Amino acid sequence: MIETENTFPRRHRRGEEPEDHDRFASLRQLLNIIFMIGAIVGMFVYFKYSHSLGGGIIIGSMAFKLIECVLRLMK
């Protein structure tokens, strides 16, 4: 088997240097938790009670995910 040299260095999340530290990491984690809880509650409400209310809850939780994505891009 022929081994080729990798032109891009490997990046590992756990081994990041301090200067690459994500300043929004804890906020992003909190926003992701809010999104997941909101999506689960929204699905429960959607299937159990009301389609429109459940859909609204899911869309509202997606706003938190959108904010998290913007913070990830600002890293």
N, CA, C and O atoms as a GROMACS GRO file, in nm:
protein
  300
    1MET      N    1   0.084  -0.118   0.000
    1MET     CA    2   0.000   0.000   0.000
    1MET      C    3   0.088   0.124   0.000
    1MET      O    4   0.187   0.131   0.073
    2ILE      N    5   0.053   0.219  -0.080
    2ILE     CA    6   0.130   0.343  -0.092
    2ILE      C    7   0.078   0.444   0.008
    2ILE      O    8  -0.042   0.471   0.012
    3GLU      N    9   0.166   0.499   0.088
    3GLU     CA   10   0.128   0.602   0.183
    3GLU      C   11   0.154   0.739   0.123
    3GLU      O   12   0.263   0.764   0.070
    4THR      N   13   0.058   0.824   0.131
    4THR     CA   14   0.074   0.960   0.080
    4THR      C   15   0.082   1.056   0.198
    4THR      O   16   0.025   1.031   0.304
    5GLU      N   17   0.152   1.164   0.177
    5GLU     CA   18   0.165   1.263   0.283
    5GLU      C   19   0.041   1.351   0.284
    5GLU      O   20  -0.003   1.400   0.180
    6ASN      N   21  -0.016   1.370   0.402
    6ASN     CA   22  -0.134   1.453   0.416
    6ASN      C   23  -0.093   1.600   0.410
    6ASN      O   24  -0.004   1.642   0.483
    7THR      N   25  -0.157   1.678   0.322
    7THR     CA   26  -0.120   1.818   0.307
    7THR      C   27  -0.182   1.907   0.413
    7THR      O   28  -0.135   2.018   0.436
    8PHE      N   29  -0.288   1.859   0.478
    8PHE     CA   30  -0.354   1.937   0.582
    8PHE      C   31  -0.327   1.875   0.718
    8PHE      O   32  -0.343   1.754   0.734
    9PRO      N   33  -0.286   1.955   0.816
    9PRO     CA   34  -0.263   1.898   0.949
    9PRO      C   35  -0.394   1.858   1.014
    9PRO      O   36  -0.498   1.920   0.989
   10ARG      N   37  -0.389   1.755   1.096
   10ARG     CA   38  -0.509   1.710   1.166
   10ARG      C   39  -0.545   1.810   1.274
   10ARG      O   40  -0.458   1.864   1.343
   11ARG      N   41  -0.675   1.832   1.289
   11ARG     CA   42  -0.723   1.920   1.395
   11ARG      C   43  -0.803   1.837   1.492
   11ARG      O   44  -0.892   1.761   1.453
   12HIS      N   45  -0.773   1.852   1.619
   12HIS     CA   46  -0.845   1.780   1.722
   12HIS      C   47  -0.911   1.881   1.814
   12HIS      O   48  -0.849   1.979   1.856
   13ARG      N   49  -1.038   1.858   1.846
   13ARG     CA   50  -1.110   1.950   1.932
   13ARG      C   51  -1.052   1.954   2.072
   13ARG      O   52  -1.040   2.061   2.131
   14ARG      N   53  -1.015   1.841   2.125
   14ARG     CA   54  -0.968   1.835   2.264
   14ARG      C   55  -0.829   1.895   2.279
   14ARG      O   56  -0.793   1.942   2.387
   15GLY      N   57  -0.751   1.895   2.173
   15GLY     CA   58  -0.613   1.942   2.183
   15GLY      C   59  -0.591   2.080   2.125
   15GLY      O   60  -0.484   2.108   2.071
   16GLU      N   61  -0.688   2.166   2.136
   16GLU     CA   62  -0.673   2.300   2.081
   16GLU      C   63  -0.579   2.384   2.166
   16GLU      O   64  -0.572   2.369   2.288
   17GLU      N   65  -0.509   2.472   2.100
   17GLU     CA   66  -0.422   2.564   2.170
   17GLU      C   67  -0.506   2.672   2.237
   17GLU      O   68  -0.619   2.697   2.194
   18PRO      N   69  -0.454   2.736   2.342
   18PRO     CA   70  -0.532   2.840   2.412
   18PRO      C   71  -0.574   2.956   2.323
   18PRO      O   72  -0.679   3.016   2.346
   19GLU      N   73  -0.495   2.990   2.222
   19GLU     CA   74  -0.532   3.102   2.136
   19GLU      C   75  -0.649   3.067   2.043
   19GLU      O   76  -0.714   3.156   1.990
   20ASP      N   77  -0.676   2.937   2.024
   20ASP     CA   78  -0.789   2.895   1.943
   20ASP      C   79  -0.914   2.870   2.026
   20ASP      O   80  -1.014   2.819   1.975
   21HIS      N   81  -0.909   2.904   2.155
   21HIS     CA   82  -1.021   2.876   2.244
   21HIS      C   83  -1.144   2.953   2.198
   21HIS      O   84  -1.137   3.072   2.167
   22ASP      N   85  -1.256   2.883   2.194
   22ASP     CA   86  -1.383   2.944   2.154
   22ASP      C   87  -1.438   3.024   2.271
   22ASP      O   88  -1.471   2.967   2.375
   23ARG      N   89  -1.450   3.154   2.255
   23ARG     CA   90  -1.494   3.239   2.366
   23ARG      C   91  -1.643   3.225   2.392
   23ARG      O   92  -1.692   3.267   2.497
   24PHE      N   93  -1.717   3.166   2.298
   24PHE     CA   94  -1.861   3.147   2.315
   24PHE      C   95  -1.898   3.002   2.346
   24PHE      O   96  -2.015   2.966   2.334
   25ALA      N   97  -1.802   2.920   2.385
   25ALA     CA   98  -1.828   2.776   2.400
   25ALA      C   99  -1.938   2.748   2.502
   25ALA      O  100  -2.028   2.669   2.474
   26SER      N  101  -1.932   2.809   2.618
   26SER     CA  102  -2.034   2.781   2.721
   26SER      C  103  -2.170   2.836   2.680
   26SER      O  104  -2.272   2.772   2.706
   27LEU      N  105  -2.173   2.952   2.616
   27LEU     CA  106  -2.300   3.008   2.570
   27LEU      C  107  -2.360   2.922   2.460
   27LEU      O  108  -2.481   2.899   2.457
   28ARG      N  109  -2.276   2.874   2.368
   28ARG     CA  110  -2.323   2.787   2.262
   28ARG      C  111  -2.378   2.657   2.317
   28ARG      O  112  -2.479   2.606   2.269
   29GLN      N  113  -2.313   2.604   2.418
   29GLN     CA  114  -2.360   2.480   2.480
   29GLN      C  115  -2.497   2.502   2.545
   29GLN      O  116  -2.585   2.417   2.533
   30LEU      N  117  -2.515   2.614   2.612
   30LEU     CA  118  -2.644   2.646   2.674
   30LEU      C  119  -2.752   2.662   2.568
   30LEU      O  120  -2.864   2.613   2.586
   31LEU      N  121  -2.721   2.731   2.460
   31LEU     CA  122  -2.818   2.749   2.352
   31LEU      C  123  -2.856   2.615   2.288
   31LEU      O  124  -2.971   2.595   2.250
   32ASN      N  125  -2.759   2.525   2.275
   32ASN     CA  126  -2.790   2.393   2.221
   32ASN      C  127  -2.881   2.314   2.313
   32ASN      O  128  -2.970   2.243   2.266
   33ILE      N  129  -2.860   2.324   2.444
   33ILE     CA  130  -2.945   2.254   2.540
   33ILE      C  131  -3.087   2.309   2.533
   33ILE      O  132  -3.183   2.232   2.534
   34ILE      N  133  -3.101   2.442   2.526
   34ILE     CA  134  -3.234   2.503   2.514
   34ILE      C  135  -3.302   2.456   2.385
   34ILE      O  136  -3.421   2.426   2.386
   35PHE      N  137  -3.226   2.451   2.276
   35PHE     CA  138  -3.281   2.404   2.149
   35PHE      C  139  -3.330   2.260   2.159
   35PHE      O  140  -3.441   2.230   2.114
   36MET      N  141  -3.250   2.172   2.216
   36MET     CA  142  -3.289   2.031   2.224
   36MET      C  143  -3.412   2.011   2.311
   36MET      O  144  -3.503   1.937   2.275
   37ILE      N  145  -3.416   2.079   2.426
   37ILE     CA  146  -3.533   2.067   2.513
   37ILE      C  147  -3.656   2.124   2.444
   37ILE      O  148  -3.764   2.064   2.450
   38GLY      N  149  -3.641   2.238   2.379
   38GLY     CA  150  -3.754   2.298   2.307
   38GLY      C  151  -3.804   2.210   2.194
   38GLY      O  152  -3.925   2.200   2.172
   39ALA      N  153  -3.713   2.146   2.121
   39ALA     CA  154  -3.755   2.059   2.012
   39ALA      C  155  -3.829   1.936   2.065
   39ALA      O  156  -3.929   1.894   2.006
   40ILE      N  157  -3.782   1.879   2.174
   40ILE     CA  158  -3.848   1.761   2.232
   40ILE      C  159  -3.986   1.799   2.285
   40ILE      O  160  -4.084   1.728   2.262
   41VAL      N  161  -3.994   1.911   2.357
   41VAL     CA  162  -4.124   1.956   2.408
   41VAL      C  163  -4.218   1.989   2.292
   41VAL      O  164  -4.336   1.955   2.296
   42GLY      N  165  -4.166   2.053   2.190
   42GLY     CA  166  -4.248   2.086   2.074
   42GLY      C  167  -4.301   1.963   2.002
   42GLY      O  168  -4.416   1.961   1.958
   43MET      N  169  -4.218   1.860   1.991
   43MET     CA  170  -4.265   1.735   1.929
   43MET      C  171  -4.373   1.670   2.014
   43MET      O  172  -4.471   1.618   1.960
   44PHE      N  173  -4.356   1.671   2.145
   44PHE     CA  174  -4.456   1.614   2.235
   44PHE      C  175  -4.589   1.687   2.220
   44PHE      O  176  -4.694   1.625   2.206
   45VAL      N  177  -4.583   1.820   2.223
   45VAL     CA  178  -4.705   1.900   2.210
   45VAL      C  179  -4.767   1.879   2.071
   45VAL      O  180  -4.889   1.871   2.059
   46TYR      N  181  -4.684   1.871   1.969
   46TYR     CA  182  -4.732   1.854   1.831
   46TYR      C  183  -4.812   1.725   1.817
   46TYR      O  184  -4.921   1.726   1.759
   47PHE      N  185  -4.759   1.614   1.868
   47PHE     CA  186  -4.825   1.486   1.851
   47PHE      C  187  -4.937   1.461   1.953
   47PHE      O  188  -5.030   1.386   1.925
   48LYS      N  189  -4.928   1.523   2.070
   48LYS     CA  190  -5.025   1.494   2.176
   48LYS      C  191  -5.142   1.593   2.177
   48LYS      O  192  -5.256   1.552   2.198
   49TYR      N  193  -5.116   1.723   2.155
   49TYR     CA  194  -5.220   1.823   2.174
   49TYR      C  195  -5.255   1.900   2.048
   49TYR      O  196  -5.364   1.882   1.992
   50SER      N  197  -5.165   1.984   2.002
   50SER     CA  198  -5.199   2.076   1.894
   50SER      C  199  -5.085   2.085   1.793
   50SER      O  200  -4.969   2.106   1.830
   51HIS      N  201  -5.118   2.069   1.665
   51HIS     CA  202  -5.016   2.079   1.561
   51HIS      C  203  -4.960   2.220   1.550
   51HIS      O  204  -4.839   2.238   1.535
   52SER      N  205  -5.046   2.320   1.557
   52SER     CA  206  -4.999   2.457   1.539
   52SER      C  207  -4.915   2.504   1.658
   52SER      O  208  -4.813   2.570   1.639
   53LEU      N  209  -4.956   2.470   1.779
   53LEU     CA  210  -4.878   2.510   1.896
   53LEU      C  211  -4.745   2.436   1.900
   53LEU      O  212  -4.641   2.496   1.928
   54GLY      N  213  -4.746   2.307   1.871
   54GLY     CA  214  -4.622   2.229   1.869
   54GLY      C  215  -4.526   2.279   1.762
   54GLY      O  216  -4.405   2.288   1.785
   55GLY      N  217  -4.580   2.313   1.645
   55GLY     CA  218  -4.496   2.368   1.539
   55GLY      C  219  -4.436   2.502   1.578
   55GLY      O  220  -4.322   2.531   1.544
   56GLY      N  221  -4.513   2.583   1.648
   56GLY     CA  222  -4.461   2.712   1.695
   56GLY      C  223  -4.350   2.696   1.796
   56GLY      O  224  -4.252   2.770   1.793
   57ILE      N  225  -4.365   2.598   1.884
   57ILE     CA  226  -4.259   2.572   1.984
   57ILE      C  227  -4.132   2.525   1.914
   57ILE      O  228  -4.022   2.566   1.950
   58ILE      N  229  -4.147   2.438   1.816
   58ILE     CA  230  -4.030   2.387   1.742
   58ILE      C  231  -3.961   2.500   1.667
   58ILE      O  232  -3.838   2.509   1.668
   59ILE      N  233  -4.038   2.585   1.602
   59ILE     CA  234  -3.979   2.698   1.528
   59ILE      C  235  -3.912   2.796   1.625
   59ILE      O  236  -3.806   2.851   1.595
   60GLY      N  237  -3.975   2.816   1.741
   60GLY     CA  238  -3.913   2.903   1.842
   60GLY      C  239  -3.780   2.846   1.891
   60GLY      O  240  -3.686   2.922   1.915
   61SER      N  241  -3.773   2.714   1.908
   61SER     CA  242  -3.647   2.655   1.952
   61SER      C  243  -3.542   2.660   1.842
   61SER      O  244  -3.422   2.663   1.870
   62MET      N  245  -3.586   2.661   1.717
   62MET     CA  246  -3.491   2.674   1.606
   62MET      C  247  -3.423   2.811   1.606
   62MET      O  248  -3.312   2.825   1.554
   63ALA      N  249  -3.488   2.912   1.663
   63ALA     CA  250  -3.426   3.044   1.674
   63ALA      C  251  -3.302   3.036   1.762
   63ALA      O  252  -3.202   3.102   1.734
   64PHE      N  253  -3.308   2.955   1.869
   64PHE     CA  254  -3.190   2.938   1.954
   64PHE      C  255  -3.078   2.869   1.877
   64PHE      O  256  -2.961   2.903   1.895
   65LYS      N  257  -3.113   2.773   1.792
   65LYS     CA  258  -3.011   2.705   1.712
   65LYS      C  259  -2.950   2.800   1.611
   65LYS      O  260  -2.830   2.793   1.584
   66LEU      N  261  -3.029   2.889   1.554
   66LEU     CA  262  -2.977   2.987   1.459
   66LEU      C  263  -2.878   3.081   1.528
   66LEU      O  264  -2.773   3.113   1.472
   67ILE      N  265  -2.911   3.124   1.649
   67ILE     CA  266  -2.819   3.210   1.725
   67ILE      C  267  -2.689   3.136   1.754
   67ILE      O  268  -2.581   3.193   1.744
   68GLU      N  269  -2.700   3.007   1.789
   68GLU     CA  270  -2.580   2.927   1.816
   68GLU      C  271  -2.493   2.916   1.691
   68GLU      O  272  -2.371   2.924   1.700
   69CYS      N  273  -2.555   2.897   1.575
   69CYS     CA  274  -2.478   2.888   1.450
   69CYS      C  275  -2.407   3.019   1.419
   69CYS      O  276  -2.292   3.018   1.373
   70VAL      N  277  -2.472   3.130   1.444
   70VAL     CA  278  -2.408   3.261   1.420
   70VAL      C  279  -2.287   3.277   1.513
   70VAL      O  280  -2.182   3.325   1.470
   71LEU      N  281  -2.301   3.236   1.640
   71LEU     CA  282  -2.188   3.245   1.733
   71LEU      C  283  -2.075   3.153   1.690
   71LEU      O  284  -1.958   3.188   1.708
   72ARG      N  285  -2.108   3.037   1.635
   72ARG     CA  286  -2.004   2.945   1.587
   72ARG      C  287  -1.927   3.006   1.472
   72ARG      O  288  -1.805   2.988   1.461
   73LEU      N  289  -1.996   3.080   1.386
   73LEU     CA  290  -1.929   3.144   1.272
   73LEU      C  291  -1.844   3.262   1.318
   73LEU      O  292  -1.745   3.296   1.254
   74MET      N  293  -1.882   3.326   1.429
   74MET     CA  294  -1.806   3.440   1.480
   74MET      C  295  -1.678   3.398   1.556
   74MET      O  296  -1.598   3.483   1.594
   75LYS      N  297  -1.661   3.270   1.576
   75LYS     CA  298  -1.546   3.218   1.649
   75LYS      C  299  -1.420   3.276   1.596
   75LYS      O  300  -1.312   3.244   1.645
   0.00000   0.00000   0.00000
